[in-house]
Amino acid sequence: MNVFQHLDELKDSDGVGNDAIGLAEVFNSLGYKSHFVTRQPRKGKPLNSEFHLTSQFQHPTASNDIHILHYGGAGYPYELFLNLPGKKIIRFHNVTPAIYYKDTTTPDIYLAMEKFESLSYLELATLSIIADSIWCDSEYNLQTVSEYQFKNPYIIPICKTYDSNSKTEELSRNHSLVFVGRYSPQKKWEDLIALFAQWVKEFPDAKCLCIGSVIGAFDGYFERLTETVRRLGLEEKVNFLVGKTDEEVISILKETGAFVSMSEHEGFCLPILEAFGSGIPVFAYAAGAIPGTMKGAGVLLKSKDYPSIIKQMKDNLFHPEKRTSLISEQYKVLEFYNRFPFREEISKILSSGIQ
């Protein structure tokens, strides 16, 4: 039996890539031969899977095969996925609303993103008729597609095991702040920079570490961020760190004072869990899937009132008992994810849930 995972590109460093690699390991353990079908050639560590390009796909397929389409918006030639024999599963990772691009990029980019969003939901309507099941990585994502009435919906978190320090520290490592994500408008990097501009007035030794990747299609957004930093005179304080491996990201997290997310649209937000495992307090704006991912751990920010946020951060970072309790609760939530029975759940779904 074969399982074919369909996606644009398999990367080691993003949530979709981590999930796809984790699912491949689960399916291998269940006796399936793992395959990836991608538009872009594979770049990354060797895996126990076969790789195929969509433009050259000719591998024999059968009715007992499984096809999983990782969906985060239009782009993948999903007709290939639809026309192959076998069970069809949508792995839904959310679609970013175009509104976030309205005032952050060029009018042409915004118009393109509006079309992208519309096309994505048209595709989802078609996929909901064809698919045998949909696996969402968060309750938020399941609610996003609830109106399409997919058959056999399930919530399965990102299929990954997280490193954990399992130690609590009474004192803050330093005053620096960090966030991890693409440099895209919904992440609201500009709000993190604005918060940091006030934070650094109280803690002049602090740095703001912005770990991410530049997306060429989002014309002008990254340049706007760097211009904001220049305008605020924070060139020596705000560091944009690009091209970091997963291991390098974890190393940076372990050396930073706090993880702060101002993002307003997340389908899961894997970096929050990596921060949990790094033993640093997490402060995150309560939007999208973030409250569900955090499961009561860390500190949810209800507004973007920066003085209020700074007070919350100081109360939790520099009060030994609060800090210890906060980090301890984060480790407990991380343990839930690390103990999630992916193999058992997927085996049960395959045997009874998508017939």
C-alpha positions in Angstrom: 0.0 0.0 0.0 1.1 3.5 -0.8 0.5 6.9 0.8 1.0 9.9 -1.5 1.3 13.4 0.2 0.7 16.2 -2.3 2.0 19.7 -1.6 3.8 22.5 -3.4 7.2 22.0 -1.8 8.4 19.9 1.1 10.5 22.1 3.4 12.1 21.1 6.6 11.6 24.4 8.4 7.9 25.2 8.2 4.8 23.8 9.8 3.4 22.1 6.7 6.8 20.5 6.1 7.2 19.3 9.7 3.7 17.9 9.5 4.2 16.0 6.2 7.5 14.5 7.4 5.8 13.4 10.7 2.9 11.9 8.8 5.2 10.0 6.5 6.9 8.4 9.6 3.5 7.4 11.0 2.4 5.8 7.7 5.7 4.0 7.4 5.1 2.5 10.8 1.7 1.4 9.7 3.2 -0.5 6.7 2.6 2.0 4.0 5.2 3.1 1.4 5.6 6.8 1.7 5.7 9.1 -1.3 5.7 12.9 -1.8 4.3 14.6 -4.9 5.4 18.2 -5.2 5.6 21.0 -7.7 9.1 22.0 -6.6 12.1 19.7 -6.3 13.0 18.5 -2.8 15.7 20.5 -0.9 16.5 19.1 2.5 17.6 16.2 4.6 17.2 12.6 3.2 13.9 10.9 4.1 12.6 7.4 3.9 10.2 8.3 1.1 10.0 8.5 -2.7 9.8 11.9 -4.4 7.8 12.7 -7.5 7.3 16.0 -9.4 3.7 16.8 -10.4 4.8 17.5 -14.0 6.4 14.1 -14.3 4.2 11.9 -12.1 3.8 8.4 -13.6 4.0 6.1 -10.5 1.5 3.2 -10.6 -1.5 3.9 -8.2 -4.3 1.6 -7.0 -7.6 1.9 -5.2 -6.2 1.0 -1.9 -3.7 3.8 -1.9 -4.1 7.0 0.2 -3.7 10.5 -1.2 -3.3 13.4 1.2 -3.5 17.0 -0.1 -1.9 19.5 2.2 -4.0 22.6 1.6 -3.2 26.1 2.5 -4.6 27.8 -0.6 -4.7 27.6 -4.4 -1.6 26.7 -6.4 -1.1 22.9 -6.3 -2.5 21.3 -9.5 -5.3 19.5 -7.6 -6.7 17.9 -10.7 -3.9 15.4 -10.4 -4.9 14.6 -6.8 -8.6 14.3 -7.8 -8.0 11.9 -10.7 -5.7 9.4 -9.0 -7.4 6.2 -7.6 -7.5 5.7 -3.9 -8.8 7.4 -0.7 -8.6 11.2 -0.8 -7.8 13.1 2.4 -7.5 16.9 2.7 -5.0 18.1 5.3 -6.2 21.6 5.9 -3.7 24.2 7.1 -5.9 27.4 6.6 -6.1 30.1 4.0 -4.8 33.6 4.8 -7.5 36.3 4.3 -6.6 38.8 1.6 -7.6 41.8 3.8 -4.2 41.6 5.6 -2.5 42.7 2.3 -4.7 45.7 1.7 -2.6 48.4 3.3 0.7 46.5 3.6 1.6 45.7 0.0 1.0 47.2 -3.5 -2.6 47.4 -4.9 -1.7 44.8 -7.4 -0.6 42.3 -4.7 -3.7 43.0 -2.8 -5.9 42.3 -5.8 -4.0 39.1 -6.5 -4.5 37.9 -3.0 -8.2 38.6 -3.2 -8.3 36.4 -6.3 -6.2 33.8 -4.5 -8.5 33.7 -1.5 -11.6 33.4 -3.7 -10.1 30.7 -5.8 -9.0 28.8 -2.7 -12.5 28.6 -1.3 -13.9 27.6 -4.7 -11.4 24.8 -4.8 -12.4 23.8 -1.2 -16.0 23.6 -2.3 -15.0 21.1 -5.1 -12.7 19.2 -2.8 -15.5 18.8 -0.1 -17.5 16.9 -2.7 -14.7 14.6 -3.7 -12.7 14.1 -0.5 -13.3 11.1 1.7 -12.1 12.9 4.8 -10.6 16.2 6.0 -7.9 16.4 8.8 -7.6 19.8 10.3 -4.6 20.7 12.5 -6.7 22.9 14.9 -10.3 23.5 15.9 -10.0 26.9 14.4 -9.2 25.4 11.0 -12.1 23.0 11.3 -14.5 25.9 12.0 -13.1 27.7 8.9 -14.3 24.9 6.6 -17.4 23.9 8.6 -19.8 25.3 6.0 -18.4 23.0 3.3 -19.7 19.9 5.0 -16.6 17.7 4.4 -17.2 14.0 5.1 -15.4 12.5 8.1 -13.7 15.6 9.7 -11.0 15.1 12.3 -8.7 17.3 14.3 -5.1 16.0 14.4 -2.4 18.5 15.5 0.8 19.1 13.5 2.5 15.7 13.5 5.7 16.5 15.3 7.6 15.8 18.5 9.1 18.8 20.2 12.3 19.1 22.1 11.9 20.1 25.8 14.3 21.5 28.3 11.9 20.4 31.1 13.6 22.9 33.4 12.1 26.0 35.0 14.1 29.1 35.7 13.1 31.6 38.4 15.0 34.5 36.7 14.7 35.8 33.2 17.6 35.0 30.9 17.6 38.5 29.5 15.3 41.2 28.3 15.3 40.3 24.6 12.1 39.4 22.7 11.7 36.9 19.8 9.2 35.8 17.3 9.4 33.2 14.5 7.4 33.2 11.2 7.3 34.3 7.6 7.6 38.1 7.0 4.0 38.3 5.8 1.4 40.9 6.8 -0.9 38.7 8.9 2.0 38.1 11.3 1.8 41.7 12.3 5.6 42.2 12.7 5.1 45.9 12.7 3.1 45.6 15.9 5.9 43.6 17.5 8.3 46.3 16.5 6.0 49.0 17.9 5.8 47.1 21.2 9.5 46.6 21.4 10.1 50.3 20.8 8.4 50.9 24.1 9.9 47.9 25.8 13.5 48.9 25.0 12.9 52.3 26.7 12.7 50.4 30.0 15.3 47.8 29.1 18.0 49.4 27.0 20.0 46.1 26.8 17.1 44.3 25.0 17.1 43.1 21.4 14.2 42.1 19.2 15.0 39.0 17.3 12.8 38.6 14.2 13.4 35.1 12.8 11.7 34.5 9.5 11.8 34.2 5.7 11.3 36.9 3.1 8.4 36.2 0.7 9.1 37.8 -2.6 5.4 37.8 -3.6 4.5 40.1 -0.7 6.1 43.0 -2.5 7.1 45.9 -0.2 6.1 44.4 3.2 9.6 43.4 4.4 11.0 46.8 3.1 8.3 48.5 5.1 9.4 46.7 8.3 13.0 47.7 7.8 12.0 51.2 7.1 9.9 51.3 10.4 13.0 50.1 12.2 15.1 52.9 10.7 12.4 55.5 11.4 12.4 54.4 15.1 16.2 54.4 15.3 16.3 50.7 16.3 18.7 49.5 13.7 21.1 48.2 16.3 18.3 46.6 18.4 16.0 44.9 15.9 17.6 42.0 14.1 16.0 40.3 11.1 17.4 36.7 11.1 16.8 34.9 7.8 17.6 31.4 6.6 17.9 29.8 10.0 17.6 26.0 10.3 15.2 24.4 12.9 18.2 23.7 15.1 19.4 27.3 14.9 16.0 28.6 15.7 15.7 26.4 18.8 19.2 27.5 19.9 18.2 31.2 19.6 14.9 30.6 21.5 16.8 29.0 24.4 18.9 32.1 24.8 16.1 34.7 24.6 14.0 36.3 27.4 10.5 35.9 26.0 8.6 34.8 22.9 6.0 37.4 21.8 3.4 37.0 19.0 1.4 39.9 17.7 0.1 37.7 14.8 -3.6 38.0 13.9 -4.0 34.9 11.7 -2.6 31.5 12.5 -3.9 28.1 11.6 -1.8 26.4 14.3 1.5 28.4 15.1 4.1 25.7 15.6 6.8 28.2 16.9 4.7 28.7 20.0 5.2 25.1 21.0 8.9 25.3 20.1 9.1 28.2 22.5 7.3 26.2 25.1 10.0 23.5 24.8 12.7 26.1 25.0 11.6 27.1 28.5 10.9 30.8 27.8 7.6 32.5 28.6 5.2 33.0 25.7 3.0 36.0 25.2 0.6 35.8 22.3 -2.2 37.9 20.9 -5.4 35.9 21.2 -6.3 35.5 17.5 -6.9 32.6 15.1 -5.9 29.2 16.4 -3.4 30.5 19.0 -5.7 30.1 22.0 -6.4 26.6 21.0 -2.8 25.8 20.4 -1.7 27.2 23.8 -4.4 25.3 25.7 -4.4 27.7 28.7 -0.6 27.9 29.0 1.5 31.0 28.4 -0.1 34.4 28.5 -2.9 35.4 26.0 -3.0 39.1 25.1 -6.6 40.3 24.8 -5.7 43.7 23.2 -2.8 45.5 21.7 -2.5 48.1 24.4 1.3 48.2 24.6 1.6 49.7 28.1 -0.8 47.0 29.4 1.1 44.3 27.6 4.4 45.5 29.0 3.0 45.4 32.5 1.8 41.8 31.9 5.2 40.8 30.6 7.1 42.4 33.6 4.7 40.8 36.1 5.3 37.3 34.6 9.0 37.6 33.6 10.4 39.1 36.8 8.2 37.6 39.5 9.9 34.3 40.3 6.8 32.3 41.4 4.7 33.5 38.4 7.5 32.8 36.0 8.1 29.3 37.3 4.4 28.5 37.2 4.0 29.9 33.7 6.9 27.9 32.3 5.8 24.7 34.2 2.3 25.0 32.6 3.8 25.4 29.2 5.8 22.2 29.6 2.6 20.4 30.6 0.9 21.5 27.4 3.9 20.5 25.4 3.8 17.1 27.0 0.2 16.7 25.7 1.4 17.3 22.1 4.5 15.0 22.6 2.2 12.2 23.9 -0.4 12.6 21.2 -1.1 9.1 19.8 -0.7 9.9 16.1 -0.2 6.3 15.1 -3.2 5.0 17.0 -5.5 7.8 16.0 -4.6 7.6 12.3 -4.8 3.8 12.3 -8.3 4.0 13.9 -9.4 6.6 11.3 -8.2 4.5 8.4 -9.9 1.4 9.7 -13.2 2.9 10.5 -13.4 6.6 9.8 -13.2 7.1 6.0 -15.1 4.1 4.6 
